[in-house]
Amino acid sequence: MKPLIDIQRIGPNAYCHRISAQGGTVQEESRSFAALDHCLRDAGDSLGRYFAQAELKFDGLFLGACAVDALRNTPQAVARRISQHFQPA
């Protein structure tokens, strides 16, 4: 089972996340973070070492699987890839 991390942009520089198990109940929304990488790190820390991978959604768009270690140890790189994906054409 891979948990699902649903990241929402709630303002120009504000993000929060919710974590759920597939088909399970959703956790309450996290506190808000001023940077995407801080939100990602918090989500990774919340999962601890219990999971190797998690599914990611950003603003309702499914992005795929991500290593939880990457969220915990290199959240800036994950945030950069997400941001690049959402750059206007």
VMD Tcl script that draws the C-alpha trace (Angstrom):
set ca {
  {0.00 0.00 0.00}
  {1.25 3.45 -0.93}
  {-0.11 6.43 0.95}
  {-1.43 9.39 -1.06}
  {-0.05 12.86 -0.35}
  {-2.42 15.52 -1.66}
  {-0.68 18.91 -1.78}
  {-2.80 22.01 -2.23}
  {-1.68 25.51 -3.11}
  {-3.77 27.68 -0.80}
  {-2.21 31.02 -1.72}
  {0.60 32.59 -3.76}
  {3.22 31.32 -1.28}
  {1.19 28.94 0.85}
  {0.82 25.17 0.70}
  {-0.71 22.43 2.83}
  {-1.01 18.66 2.52}
  {-3.31 15.80 3.43}
  {-2.21 12.19 3.67}
  {-4.51 9.23 3.13}
  {-4.34 5.52 2.51}
  {-5.86 4.35 -0.73}
  {-9.51 3.79 0.06}
  {-8.92 4.92 3.65}
  {-9.74 7.96 5.68}
  {-8.02 11.26 5.01}
  {-5.98 12.97 7.69}
  {-6.81 16.52 8.61}
  {-5.18 19.23 6.56}
  {-1.67 20.10 7.71}
  {-0.72 23.56 8.85}
  {0.23 25.93 6.04}
  {3.78 26.30 4.78}
  {5.34 29.31 3.04}
  {7.36 27.12 0.66}
  {6.53 23.96 -1.29}
  {9.72 22.19 -0.16}
  {8.80 22.75 3.52}
  {5.38 21.21 2.86}
  {6.98 18.23 1.10}
  {9.47 17.68 3.92}
  {6.70 17.77 6.51}
  {4.70 15.21 4.54}
  {7.76 12.96 4.27}
  {8.48 13.34 7.98}
  {4.86 12.47 8.76}
  {5.26 9.17 6.95}
  {8.53 8.48 8.72}
  {10.31 5.32 7.71}
  {7.11 3.31 7.48}
  {6.74 3.69 3.71}
  {9.27 3.54 0.88}
  {7.06 5.41 -1.62}
  {3.98 7.59 -1.70}
  {1.67 8.73 -4.49}
  {1.62 12.50 -5.06}
  {-1.16 14.83 -6.14}
  {-0.66 18.56 -6.60}
  {-3.67 20.86 -6.89}
  {-5.82 17.88 -7.84}
  {-3.46 16.56 -10.55}
  {-1.99 13.11 -10.02}
  {1.80 13.26 -10.43}
  {2.84 9.66 -9.71}
  {4.97 7.91 -7.11}
  {7.80 9.50 -5.18}
  {10.33 8.04 -2.76}
  {9.56 9.13 0.80}
  {13.32 9.48 1.41}
  {13.43 12.09 -1.38}
  {10.67 14.05 0.36}
  {12.56 13.92 3.64}
  {16.12 14.44 2.39}
  {15.88 16.43 -0.86}
  {12.54 18.22 -0.83}
  {14.00 21.15 -2.79}
  {14.70 18.88 -5.77}
  {11.17 17.42 -5.65}
  {9.68 20.93 -5.35}
  {11.76 22.10 -8.32}
  {10.48 19.23 -10.50}
  {6.88 19.96 -9.52}
  {7.35 23.67 -10.20}
  {8.92 22.97 -13.60}
  {5.96 20.78 -14.50}
  {3.55 23.63 -13.74}
  {5.41 26.39 -15.61}
  {3.31 28.14 -18.27}
  {4.18 27.17 -21.84}
}
mol new
graphics top color blue
foreach p $ca { graphics top sphere $p radius 0.5 }
foreach p [lrange $ca 0 end-1] q [lrange $ca 1 end] { graphics top cylinder $p $q radius 0.2 }
display resetview
